[in-house]
């Protein structure tokens, strides 16, 4: 169905001496995720490649391996 794979990230659990939960893939890049998902629902995955790649780029910029 989808060629997208689960993302993983390696972020430190401690930042500046305070504990911080790592960012979950589901919560990362909500702006690109929303438009990507809407496009896939309305037009199909094949017609949304540019939005899919934009979301992947955003995820990579946050340290996720996609």
PDB file of N, H, CA, C and O in Angstrom:
ATOM      1  N   UNK A   1       0.820  -1.193   0.000  1.00  0.00           N
ATOM      2  CA  UNK A   1       0.000   0.000   0.000  1.00  0.00           C
ATOM      3  C   UNK A   1       0.859   1.250   0.000  1.00  0.00           C
ATOM      4  O   UNK A   1       0.723   2.095  -0.885  1.00  0.00           O
ATOM      5  N   UNK A   2       1.731   1.377   0.970  1.00  0.00           N
ATOM      6  H   UNK A   2       1.841   0.691   1.689  1.00  0.00           H
ATOM      7  CA  UNK A   2       2.532   2.593   1.068  1.00  0.00           C
ATOM      8  C   UNK A   2       4.004   2.237   1.050  1.00  0.00           C
ATOM      9  O   UNK A   2       4.417   1.215   1.598  1.00  0.00           O
ATOM     10  N   UNK A   3       4.792   3.092   0.415  1.00  0.00           N
ATOM     11  H   UNK A   3       4.457   3.922  -0.030  1.00  0.00           H
ATOM     12  CA  UNK A   3       6.230   2.863   0.388  1.00  0.00           C
ATOM     13  C   UNK A   3       6.914   3.571   1.543  1.00  0.00           C
ATOM     14  O   UNK A   3       8.136   3.505   1.671  1.00  0.00           O
ATOM     15  N   UNK A   4       6.145   4.247   2.386  1.00  0.00           N
ATOM     16  H   UNK A   4       5.152   4.300   2.282  1.00  0.00           H
ATOM     17  CA  UNK A   4       6.718   4.947   3.536  1.00  0.00           C
ATOM     18  C   UNK A   4       7.064   3.928   4.606  1.00  0.00           C
ATOM     19  O   UNK A   4       6.331   2.960   4.811  1.00  0.00           O
ATOM     20  N   UNK A   5       8.160   4.141   5.276  1.00  0.00           N
ATOM     21  H   UNK A   5       8.755   4.927   5.110  1.00  0.00           H
ATOM     22  CA  UNK A   5       8.556   3.224   6.327  1.00  0.00           C
ATOM     23  C   UNK A   5       8.581   3.949   7.657  1.00  0.00           C
ATOM     24  O   UNK A   5       8.576   5.179   7.716  1.00  0.00           O
ATOM     25  N   UNK A   6       8.609   3.171   8.713  1.00  0.00           N
ATOM     26  H   UNK A   6       8.614   2.172   8.665  1.00  0.00           H
ATOM     27  CA  UNK A   6       8.640   3.761  10.050  1.00  0.00           C
ATOM     28  C   UNK A   6       9.943   4.534  10.228  1.00  0.00           C
ATOM     29  O   UNK A   6      10.999   4.123   9.746  1.00  0.00           O
ATOM     30  N   UNK A   7       9.849   5.636  10.913  1.00  0.00           N
ATOM     31  H   UNK A   7       8.992   5.970  11.304  1.00  0.00           H
ATOM     32  CA  UNK A   7      11.015   6.484  11.144  1.00  0.00           C
ATOM     33  C   UNK A   7      11.595   6.191  12.511  1.00  0.00           C
ATOM     34  O   UNK A   7      10.878   5.824  13.442  1.00  0.00           O
ATOM     35  N   UNK A   8      12.878   6.355  12.617  1.00  0.00           N
ATOM     36  H   UNK A   8      13.460   6.653  11.861  1.00  0.00           H
ATOM     37  CA  UNK A   8      13.525   6.214  13.915  1.00  0.00           C
ATOM     38  C   UNK A   8      14.397   7.433  14.132  1.00  0.00           C
ATOM     39  O   UNK A   8      14.837   8.086  13.186  1.00  0.00           O
ATOM     40  N   UNK A   9      14.634   7.719  15.387  1.00  0.00           N
ATOM     41  H   UNK A   9      14.276   7.188  16.155  1.00  0.00           H
ATOM     42  CA  UNK A   9      15.436   8.886  15.706  1.00  0.00           C
ATOM     43  C   UNK A   9      16.328   8.567  16.889  1.00  0.00           C
ATOM     44  O   UNK A   9      15.961   7.816  17.793  1.00  0.00           O
ATOM     45  N   UNK A  10      17.483   9.148  16.855  1.00  0.00           N
ATOM     46  H   UNK A  10      17.782   9.758  16.121  1.00  0.00           H
ATOM     47  CA  UNK A  10      18.397   9.024  17.982  1.00  0.00           C
ATOM     48  C   UNK A  10      18.611  10.408  18.558  1.00  0.00           C
ATOM     49  O   UNK A  10      19.440  11.176  18.069  1.00  0.00           O
ATOM     50  N   UNK A  11      17.854  10.723  19.607  1.00  0.00           N
ATOM     51  H   UNK A  11      17.181  10.099  20.005  1.00  0.00           H
ATOM     52  CA  UNK A  11      17.996  12.007  20.267  1.00  0.00           C
ATOM     53  C   UNK A  11      18.394  11.773  21.704  1.00  0.00           C
ATOM     54  O   UNK A  11      17.975  10.787  22.311  1.00  0.00           O
ATOM     55  N   UNK A  12      19.191  12.656  22.255  1.00  0.00           N
ATOM     56  H   UNK A  12      19.531  13.457  21.762  1.00  0.00           H
ATOM     57  CA  UNK A  12      19.605  12.474  23.644  1.00  0.00           C
ATOM     58  C   UNK A  12      18.422  12.632  24.585  1.00  0.00           C
ATOM     59  O   UNK A  12      17.553  13.475  24.363  1.00  0.00           O
ATOM     60  N   UNK A  13      18.387  11.814  25.645  1.00  0.00           N
ATOM     61  H   UNK A  13      19.093  11.129  25.825  1.00  0.00           H
ATOM     62  CA  UNK A  13      17.312  11.884  26.620  1.00  0.00           C
ATOM     63  C   UNK A  13      17.548  13.030  27.595  1.00  0.00           C
ATOM     64  O   UNK A  13      16.614  13.486  28.255  1.00  0.00           O
ATOM     65  N   UNK A  14      18.783  13.496  27.690  1.00  0.00           N
ATOM     66  H   UNK A  14      19.542  13.126  27.154  1.00  0.00           H
ATOM     67  CA  UNK A  14      19.095  14.582  28.608  1.00  0.00           C
ATOM     68  C   UNK A  14      19.653  15.762  27.813  1.00  0.00           C
ATOM     69  O   UNK A  14      20.611  15.613  27.054  1.00  0.00           O
ATOM     70  N   UNK A  15      19.050  16.923  27.996  1.00  0.00           N
ATOM     71  H   UNK A  15      18.272  17.044  28.612  1.00  0.00           H
ATOM     72  CA  UNK A  15      19.490  18.133  27.319  1.00  0.00           C
ATOM     73  C   UNK A  15      19.651  19.228  28.363  1.00  0.00           C
ATOM     74  O   UNK A  15      18.713  19.521  29.104  1.00  0.00           O
ATOM     75  N   UNK A  16      20.821  19.830  28.429  1.00  0.00           N
ATOM     76  H   UNK A  16      21.584  19.592  27.827  1.00  0.00           H
ATOM     77  CA  UNK A  16      21.094  20.917  29.376  1.00  0.00           C
ATOM     78  C   UNK A  16      20.800  20.520  30.815  1.00  0.00           C
ATOM     79  O   UNK A  16      20.359  21.348  31.611  1.00  0.00           O
ATOM     80  N   UNK A  17      21.041  19.262  31.151  1.00  0.00           N
ATOM     81  H   UNK A  17      21.399  18.589  30.504  1.00  0.00           H
ATOM     82  CA  UNK A  17      20.863  18.821  32.533  1.00  0.00           C
ATOM     83  C   UNK A  17      19.426  18.503  32.901  1.00  0.00           C
ATOM     84  O   UNK A  17      19.167  18.097  34.033  1.00  0.00           O
ATOM     85  N   UNK A  18      18.502  18.669  32.000  1.00  0.00           N
ATOM     86  H   UNK A  18      18.713  18.998  31.080  1.00  0.00           H
ATOM     87  CA  UNK A  18      17.112  18.336  32.289  1.00  0.00           C
ATOM     88  C   UNK A  18      16.681  17.191  31.392  1.00  0.00           C
ATOM     89  O   UNK A  18      17.067  17.122  30.225  1.00  0.00           O
ATOM     90  N   UNK A  19      15.880  16.297  31.942  1.00  0.00           N
ATOM     91  H   UNK A  19      15.567  16.352  32.890  1.00  0.00           H
ATOM     92  CA  UNK A  19      15.414  15.170  31.149  1.00  0.00           C
ATOM     93  C   UNK A  19      14.333  15.642  30.190  1.00  0.00           C
ATOM     94  O   UNK A  19      13.457  16.427  30.551  1.00  0.00           O
ATOM     95  N   UNK A  20      14.415  15.143  28.956  1.00  0.00           N
ATOM     96  H   UNK A  20      15.127  14.505  28.663  1.00  0.00           H
ATOM     97  CA  UNK A  20      13.456  15.517  27.937  1.00  0.00           C
ATOM     98  C   UNK A  20      13.113  14.261  27.144  1.00  0.00           C
ATOM     99  O   UNK A  20      14.001  13.523  26.717  1.00  0.00           O
ATOM    100  N   UNK A  21      11.829  14.028  26.952  1.00  0.00           N
ATOM    101  H   UNK A  21      11.108  14.628  27.299  1.00  0.00           H
ATOM    102  CA  UNK A  21      11.424  12.862  26.171  1.00  0.00           C
ATOM    103  C   UNK A  21      11.756  13.109  24.712  1.00  0.00           C
ATOM    104  O   UNK A  21      11.577  14.220  24.214  1.00  0.00           O
ATOM    105  N   UNK A  22      12.242  12.076  24.016  1.00  0.00           N
ATOM    106  H   UNK A  22      12.388  11.173  24.420  1.00  0.00           H
ATOM    107  CA  UNK A  22      12.559  12.256  22.595  1.00  0.00           C
ATOM    108  C   UNK A  22      11.287  12.490  21.783  1.00  0.00           C
ATOM    109  O   UNK A  22      10.213  12.008  22.140  1.00  0.00           O
ATOM    110  N   UNK A  23      11.422  13.225  20.704  1.00  0.00           N
ATOM    111  H   UNK A  23      12.295  13.618  20.414  1.00  0.00           H
ATOM    112  CA  UNK A  23      10.305  13.527  19.815  1.00  0.00           C
ATOM    113  C   UNK A  23       9.877  12.244  19.107  1.00  0.00           C
ATOM    114  O   UNK A  23      10.709  11.512  18.571  1.00  0.00           O
ATOM    115  N   UNK A  24       8.586  11.986  19.112  1.00  0.00           N
ATOM    116  H   UNK A  24       7.910  12.581  19.548  1.00  0.00           H
ATOM    117  CA  UNK A  24       8.051  10.800  18.447  1.00  0.00           C
ATOM    118  C   UNK A  24       7.788  11.118  16.980  1.00  0.00           C
ATOM    119  O   UNK A  24       7.411  12.243  16.653  1.00  0.00           O
ATOM    120  N   UNK A  25       7.978  10.159  16.103  1.00  0.00           N
ATOM    121  H   UNK A  25       8.284   9.245  16.369  1.00  0.00           H
ATOM    122  CA  UNK A  25       7.743  10.399  14.671  1.00  0.00           C
ATOM    123  C   UNK A  25       6.326  10.883  14.379  1.00  0.00           C
ATOM    124  O   UNK A  25       6.112  11.670  13.457  1.00  0.00           O
ATOM    125  N   UNK A  26       5.372  10.418  15.156  1.00  0.00           N
ATOM    126  H   UNK A  26       5.546   9.779  15.905  1.00  0.00           H
ATOM    127  CA  UNK A  26       3.983  10.820  14.886  1.00  0.00           C
ATOM    128  C   UNK A  26       3.741  12.291  15.185  1.00  0.00           C
ATOM    129  O   UNK A  26       2.786  12.875  14.673  1.00  0.00           O
ATOM    130  N   UNK A  27       4.598  12.903  16.013  1.00  0.00           N
ATOM    131  H   UNK A  27       5.373  12.429  16.429  1.00  0.00           H
ATOM    132  CA  UNK A  27       4.401  14.299  16.415  1.00  0.00           C
ATOM    133  C   UNK A  27       5.313  15.267  15.664  1.00  0.00           C
ATOM    134  O   UNK A  27       5.196  16.483  15.809  1.00  0.00           O
ATOM    135  N   UNK A  28       6.211  14.721  14.872  1.00  0.00           N
ATOM    136  H   UNK A  28       6.307  13.733  14.755  1.00  0.00           H
ATOM    137  CA  UNK A  28       7.172  15.562  14.159  1.00  0.00           C
ATOM    138  C   UNK A  28       6.566  16.103  12.867  1.00  0.00           C
ATOM    139  O   UNK A  28       5.785  15.415  12.211  1.00  0.00           O
ATOM    140  N   UNK A  29       6.916  17.307  12.509  1.00  0.00           N
ATOM    141  H   UNK A  29       7.550  17.866  13.042  1.00  0.00           H
ATOM    142  CA  UNK A  29       6.531  17.931  11.239  1.00  0.00           C
ATOM    143  C   UNK A  29       5.026  17.900  10.968  1.00  0.00           C
ATOM    144  O   UNK A  29       4.596  17.398   9.929  1.00  0.00           O
ATOM    145  N   UNK A  30       4.229  18.428  11.888  1.00  0.00           N
ATOM    146  H   UNK A  30       4.578  18.836  12.732  1.00  0.00           H
ATOM    147  CA  UNK A  30       2.775  18.370  11.686  1.00  0.00           C
ATOM    148  C   UNK A  30       2.295  19.126  10.444  1.00  0.00           C
ATOM    149  O   UNK A  30       1.287  18.749   9.846  1.00  0.00           O
ATOM    150  N   UNK A  31       3.006  20.189  10.050  1.00  0.00           N
ATOM    151  H   UNK A  31       3.824  20.496  10.536  1.00  0.00           H
ATOM    152  CA  UNK A  31       2.577  20.963   8.889  1.00  0.00           C
ATOM    153  C   UNK A  31       2.688  20.134   7.611  1.00  0.00           C
ATOM    154  O   UNK A  31       1.740  20.070   6.829  1.00  0.00           O
ATOM    155  N   UNK A  32       3.834  19.504   7.397  1.00  0.00           N
ATOM    156  H   UNK A  32       4.605  19.556   8.033  1.00  0.00           H
ATOM    157  CA  UNK A  32       4.015  18.721   6.173  1.00  0.00           C
ATOM    158  C   UNK A  32       3.215  17.425   6.232  1.00  0.00           C
ATOM    159  O   UNK A  32       2.756  16.929   5.203  1.00  0.00           O
ATOM    160  N   UNK A  33       3.048  16.882   7.425  1.00  0.00           N
ATOM    161  H   UNK A  33       3.421  17.286   8.261  1.00  0.00           H
ATOM    162  CA  UNK A  33       2.293  15.640   7.579  1.00  0.00           C
ATOM    163  C   UNK A  33       0.827  15.852   7.204  1.00  0.00           C
ATOM    164  O   UNK A  33       0.236  15.020   6.515  1.00  0.00           O
ATOM    165  N   UNK A  34       0.249  16.943   7.647  1.00  0.00           N
ATOM    166  H   UNK A  34       0.729  17.619   8.207  1.00  0.00           H
ATOM    167  CA  UNK A  34      -1.169  17.219   7.398  1.00  0.00           C
ATOM    168  C   UNK A  34      -1.461  17.343   5.907  1.00  0.00           C
ATOM    169  O   UNK A  34      -2.395  16.717   5.406  1.00  0.00           O
ATOM    170  N   UNK A  35      -0.668  18.148   5.191  1.00  0.00           N
ATOM    171  H   UNK A  35       0.090  18.656   5.598  1.00  0.00           H
ATOM    172  CA  UNK A  35      -0.917  18.327   3.756  1.00  0.00           C
ATOM    173  C   UNK A  35      -0.590  17.061   2.966  1.00  0.00           C
ATOM    174  O   UNK A  35      -1.253  16.751   1.976  1.00  0.00           O
ATOM    175  N   UNK A  36       0.428  16.338   3.407  1.00  0.00           N
ATOM    176  H   UNK A  36       0.966  16.590   4.211  1.00  0.00           H
ATOM    177  CA  UNK A  36       0.771  15.062   2.746  1.00  0.00           C
ATOM    178  C   UNK A  36      -0.378  14.075   2.877  1.00  0.00           C
ATOM    179  O   UNK A  36      -0.785  13.460   1.892  1.00  0.00           O
ATOM    180  N   UNK A  37      -0.902  13.920   4.089  1.00  0.00           N
ATOM    181  H   UNK A  37      -0.571  14.420   4.889  1.00  0.00           H
ATOM    182  CA  UNK A  37      -1.986  12.969   4.322  1.00  0.00           C
ATOM    183  C   UNK A  37      -3.249  13.351   3.553  1.00  0.00           C
ATOM    184  O   UNK A  37      -3.907  12.487   2.974  1.00  0.00           O
ATOM    185  N   UNK A  38      -3.589  14.642   3.545  1.00  0.00           N
ATOM    186  H   UNK A  38      -3.054  15.343   4.016  1.00  0.00           H
ATOM    187  CA  UNK A  38      -4.777  15.096   2.817  1.00  0.00           C
ATOM    188  C   UNK A  38      -4.630  14.815   1.321  1.00  0.00           C
ATOM    189  O   UNK A  38      -5.582  14.389   0.666  1.00  0.00           O
ATOM    190  N   UNK A  39      -3.457  15.051   0.797  1.00  0.00           N
ATOM    191  H   UNK A  39      -2.684  15.396   1.329  1.00  0.00           H
ATOM    192  CA  UNK A  39      -3.199  14.804  -0.623  1.00  0.00           C
ATOM    193  C   UNK A  39      -3.337  13.322  -0.947  1.00  0.00           C
ATOM    194  O   UNK A  39      -3.953  12.961  -1.949  1.00  0.00           O
ATOM    195  N   UNK A  40      -2.768  12.463  -0.108  1.00  0.00           N
ATOM    196  H   UNK A  40      -2.267  12.757   0.706  1.00  0.00           H
ATOM    197  CA  UNK A  40      -2.833  11.021  -0.358  1.00  0.00           C
ATOM    198  C   UNK A  40      -4.276  10.538  -0.334  1.00  0.00           C
ATOM    199  O   UNK A  40      -4.665   9.710  -1.158  1.00  0.00           O
ATOM    200  N   UNK A  41      -5.073  11.047   0.604  1.00  0.00           N
ATOM    201  H   UNK A  41      -4.757  11.719   1.273  1.00  0.00           H
ATOM    202  CA  UNK A  41      -6.481  10.643   0.700  1.00  0.00           C
ATOM    203  C   UNK A  41      -7.260  11.100  -0.528  1.00  0.00           C
ATOM    204  O   UNK A  41      -8.069  10.349  -1.072  1.00  0.00           O
ATOM    205  N   UNK A  42      -7.014  12.331  -0.961  1.00  0.00           N
ATOM    206  H   UNK A  42      -6.357  12.942  -0.519  1.00  0.00           H
ATOM    207  CA  UNK A  42      -7.775  12.895  -2.068  1.00  0.00           C
ATOM    208  C   UNK A  42      -7.288  12.440  -3.448  1.00  0.00           C
ATOM    209  O   UNK A  42      -8.099  12.201  -4.343  1.00  0.00           O
ATOM    210  N   UNK A  43      -5.974  12.320  -3.621  1.00  0.00           N
ATOM    211  H   UNK A  43      -5.316  12.514  -2.894  1.00  0.00           H
ATOM    212  CA  UNK A  43      -5.432  12.099  -4.962  1.00  0.00           C
ATOM    213  C   UNK A  43      -4.680  10.783  -5.137  1.00  0.00           C
ATOM    214  O   UNK A  43      -4.399  10.374  -6.263  1.00  0.00           O
ATOM    215  N   UNK A  44      -4.358  10.127  -4.041  1.00  0.00           N
ATOM    216  H   UNK A  44      -4.587  10.460  -3.126  1.00  0.00           H
ATOM    217  CA  UNK A  44      -3.584   8.898  -4.133  1.00  0.00           C
ATOM    218  C   UNK A  44      -2.100   9.168  -3.987  1.00  0.00           C
ATOM    219  O   UNK A  44      -1.611  10.247  -4.321  1.00  0.00           O
ATOM    220  N   UNK A  45      -1.402   8.182  -3.487  1.00  0.00           N
ATOM    221  H   UNK A  45      -1.800   7.305  -3.215  1.00  0.00           H
ATOM    222  CA  UNK A  45       0.029   8.325  -3.186  1.00  0.00           C
ATOM    223  C   UNK A  45       0.868   8.714  -4.400  1.00  0.00           C
ATOM    224  O   UNK A  45       1.781   9.532  -4.287  1.00  0.00           O
ATOM    225  N   UNK A  46       0.569   8.140  -5.543  1.00  0.00           N
ATOM    226  H   UNK A  46      -0.172   7.475  -5.635  1.00  0.00           H
ATOM    227  CA  UNK A  46       1.361   8.412  -6.749  1.00  0.00           C
ATOM    228  C   UNK A  46       1.324   9.876  -7.174  1.00  0.00           C
ATOM    229  O   UNK A  46       2.250  10.352  -7.829  1.00  0.00           O
ATOM    230  N   UNK A  47       0.274  10.586  -6.811  1.00  0.00           N
ATOM    231  H   UNK A  47      -0.479  10.199  -6.279  1.00  0.00           H
ATOM    232  CA  UNK A  47       0.124  11.980  -7.205  1.00  0.00           C
ATOM    233  C   UNK A  47       0.615  12.961  -6.147  1.00  0.00           C
ATOM    234  O   UNK A  47       0.432  14.170  -6.286  1.00  0.00           O
ATOM    235  N   UNK A  48       1.235  12.446  -5.095  1.00  0.00           N
ATOM    236  H   UNK A  48       1.384  11.464  -4.981  1.00  0.00           H
ATOM    237  CA  UNK A  48       1.660  13.308  -3.980  1.00  0.00           C
ATOM    238  C   UNK A  48       3.137  13.128  -3.644  1.00  0.00           C
ATOM    239  O   UNK A  48       3.559  13.402  -2.520  1.00  0.00           O
ATOM    240  N   UNK A  49       3.902  12.678  -4.596  1.00  0.00           N
ATOM    241  H   UNK A  49       3.559  12.455  -5.509  1.00  0.00           H
ATOM    242  CA  UNK A  49       5.325  12.399  -4.348  1.00  0.00           C
ATOM    243  C   UNK A  49       6.080  13.606  -3.796  1.00  0.00           C
ATOM    244  O   UNK A  49       6.919  13.455  -2.908  1.00  0.00           O
ATOM    245  N   UNK A  50       5.794  14.793  -4.307  1.00  0.00           N
ATOM    246  H   UNK A  50       5.113  14.916  -5.028  1.00  0.00           H
ATOM    247  CA  UNK A  50       6.514  15.986  -3.845  1.00  0.00           C
ATOM    248  C   UNK A  50       6.205  16.282  -2.378  1.00  0.00           C
ATOM    249  O   UNK A  50       7.098  16.680  -1.630  1.00  0.00           O
ATOM    250  N   UNK A  51       4.963  16.095  -1.963  1.00  0.00           N
ATOM    251  H   UNK A  51       4.238  15.771  -2.571  1.00  0.00           H
ATOM    252  CA  UNK A  51       4.607  16.330  -0.560  1.00  0.00           C
ATOM    253  C   UNK A  51       5.175  15.242   0.356  1.00  0.00           C
ATOM    254  O   UNK A  51       5.556  15.510   1.495  1.00  0.00           O
ATOM    255  N   UNK A  52       5.223  14.024  -0.156  1.00  0.00           N
ATOM    256  H   UNK A  52       4.914  13.806  -1.082  1.00  0.00           H
ATOM    257  CA  UNK A  52       5.818  12.919   0.609  1.00  0.00           C
ATOM    258  C   UNK A  52       7.299  13.195   0.835  1.00  0.00           C
ATOM    259  O   UNK A  52       7.805  13.027   1.945  1.00  0.00           O
ATOM    260  N   UNK A  53       7.988  13.616  -0.212  1.00  0.00           N
ATOM    261  H   UNK A  53       7.577  13.753  -1.113  1.00  0.00           H
ATOM    262  CA  UNK A  53       9.417  13.922  -0.088  1.00  0.00           C
ATOM    263  C   UNK A  53       9.657  15.125   0.823  1.00  0.00           C
ATOM    264  O   UNK A  53      10.633  15.143   1.573  1.00  0.00           O
ATOM    265  N   UNK A  54       8.783  16.124   0.768  1.00  0.00           N
ATOM    266  H   UNK A  54       7.990  16.108   0.159  1.00  0.00           H
ATOM    267  CA  UNK A  54       8.923  17.286   1.651  1.00  0.00           C
ATOM    268  C   UNK A  54       8.787  16.866   3.108  1.00  0.00           C
ATOM    269  O   UNK A  54       9.506  17.367   3.974  1.00  0.00           O
ATOM    270  N   UNK A  55       7.867  15.947   3.378  1.00  0.00           N
ATOM    271  H   UNK A  55       7.283  15.540   2.675  1.00  0.00           H
ATOM    272  CA  UNK A  55       7.695  15.465   4.757  1.00  0.00           C
ATOM    273  C   UNK A  55       8.920  14.652   5.194  1.00  0.00           C
ATOM    274  O   UNK A  55       9.382  14.782   6.327  1.00  0.00           O
ATOM    275  N   UNK A  56       9.436  13.826   4.302  1.00  0.00           N
ATOM    276  H   UNK A  56       9.061  13.720   3.381  1.00  0.00           H
ATOM    277  CA  UNK A  56      10.651  13.057   4.618  1.00  0.00           C
ATOM    278  C   UNK A  56      11.824  13.995   4.900  1.00  0.00           C
ATOM    279  O   UNK A  56      12.595  13.761   5.831  1.00  0.00           O
ATOM    280  N   UNK A  57      11.961  15.052   4.103  1.00  0.00           N
ATOM    281  H   UNK A  57      11.335  15.243   3.347  1.00  0.00           H
ATOM    282  CA  UNK A  57      13.038  16.024   4.323  1.00  0.00           C
ATOM    283  C   UNK A  57      12.910  16.679   5.691  1.00  0.00           C
ATOM    284  O   UNK A  57      13.902  16.861   6.396  1.00  0.00           O
ATOM    285  N   UNK A  58      11.679  17.034   6.063  1.00  0.00           N
ATOM    286  H   UNK A  58      10.873  16.886   5.490  1.00  0.00           H
ATOM    287  CA  UNK A  58      11.439  17.634   7.373  1.00  0.00           C
ATOM    288  C   UNK A  58      11.813  16.653   8.478  1.00  0.00           C
ATOM    289  O   UNK A  58      12.464  17.034   9.452  1.00  0.00           O
ATOM    290  N   UNK A  59      11.410  15.404   8.336  1.00  0.00           N
ATOM    291  H   UNK A  59      10.881  15.094   7.546  1.00  0.00           H
ATOM    292  CA  UNK A  59      11.729  14.383   9.346  1.00  0.00           C
ATOM    293  C   UNK A  59      13.246  14.202   9.467  1.00  0.00           C
ATOM    294  O   UNK A  59      13.782  14.105  10.571  1.00  0.00           O
ATOM    295  N   UNK A  60      13.924  14.160   8.327  1.00  0.00           N
ATOM    296  H   UNK A  60      13.489  14.239   7.430  1.00  0.00           H
ATOM    297  CA  UNK A  60      15.385  14.015   8.350  1.00  0.00           C
ATOM    298  C   UNK A  60      16.048  15.203   9.031  1.00  0.00           C
ATOM    299  O   UNK A  60      17.049  15.040   9.730  1.00  0.00           O
ATOM    300  N   UNK A  61      15.499  16.399   8.833  1.00  0.00           N
ATOM    301  H   UNK A  61      14.687  16.532   8.265  1.00  0.00           H
ATOM    302  CA  UNK A  61      16.081  17.592   9.438  1.00  0.00           C
ATOM    303  C   UNK A  61      15.975  17.566  10.969  1.00  0.00           C
ATOM    304  O   UNK A  61      16.716  18.259  11.666  1.00  0.00           O
ATOM    305  N   UNK A  62      15.046  16.758  11.474  1.00  0.00           N
ATOM    306  H   UNK A  62      14.444  16.195  10.909  1.00  0.00           H
ATOM    307  CA  UNK A  62      14.884  16.599  12.920  1.00  0.00           C
ATOM    308  C   UNK A  62      15.667  15.403  13.455  1.00  0.00           C
ATOM    309  O   UNK A  62      15.627  15.114  14.651  1.00  0.00           O
ATOM    310  N   UNK A  63      16.373  14.714  12.572  1.00  0.00           N
ATOM    311  H   UNK A  63      16.406  14.949  11.601  1.00  0.00           H
ATOM    312  CA  UNK A  63      17.221  13.607  13.001  1.00  0.00           C
ATOM    313  C   UNK A  63      16.631  12.232  12.818  1.00  0.00           C
ATOM    314  O   UNK A  63      17.239  11.244  13.231  1.00  0.00           O
ATOM    315  N   UNK A  64      15.448  12.138  12.203  1.00  0.00           N
ATOM    316  H   UNK A  64      14.955  12.940  11.868  1.00  0.00           H
ATOM    317  CA  UNK A  64      14.855  10.842  11.956  1.00  0.00           C
ATOM    318  C   UNK A  64      15.498  10.198  10.746  1.00  0.00           C
ATOM    319  O   UNK A  64      15.898  10.886   9.808  1.00  0.00           O
ATOM    320  N   UNK A  65      15.596   8.889  10.765  1.00  0.00           N
ATOM    321  H   UNK A  65      15.271   8.329  11.527  1.00  0.00           H
ATOM    322  CA  UNK A  65      16.154   8.134   9.642  1.00  0.00           C
ATOM    323  C   UNK A  65      15.010   7.520   8.862  1.00  0.00           C
ATOM    324  O   UNK A  65      14.435   6.510   9.268  1.00  0.00           O
ATOM    325  N   UNK A  66      14.684   8.146   7.727  1.00  0.00           N
ATOM    326  H   UNK A  66      15.152   8.967   7.397  1.00  0.00           H
ATOM    327  CA  UNK A  66      13.580   7.649   6.890  1.00  0.00           C
ATOM    328  C   UNK A  66      14.067   7.364   5.503  1.00  0.00           C
ATOM    329  O   UNK A  66      13.287   6.938   4.650  1.00  0.00           O
TER     330      UNK A  66
END
